């Protein structure tokens, strides 16, 4: 996935957010939410976003009640994971360390967040050591 462009454009995010949050929507429902005073051109814009998301395999449509109903075809977590992988590859040459270091420095973690992060690192380190020990003939 490393060299893939962004999976979802900034303009498409609100459409996917709505589908994730509400489960499904028609073009009209999305247009009314995203462009409350919109007309035919905004309806066409939302329709185009949905076509692009469908072509990317991110949304799917079903016929229901004489109109199409759209749903997210992938979970929010899956998309976030893919987007982050693309970002790490693009900005950090595939290494997660520079991204995490900068986030920790800039974000200013609360003491509770810092404890949680340390606990996660310790847990992952312990798992890594157990795998390494098993691979070298050590006990599980």
Buried (B, 14 or more C-beta within 10 A) or exposed (E): EEEEEEBBEEEBBBBBBBBBEEEBBBBEBBBBBBBEEBEEEBBEBBBEBBEBBBEBEBBBBEEEEEEBBBBBBBEEEEBEEBBEBBEBBBEBEEEEEEBBEEEEEEEEBEEEEEEEEEEEEEEEEEEEEEEEEEEEEEEE
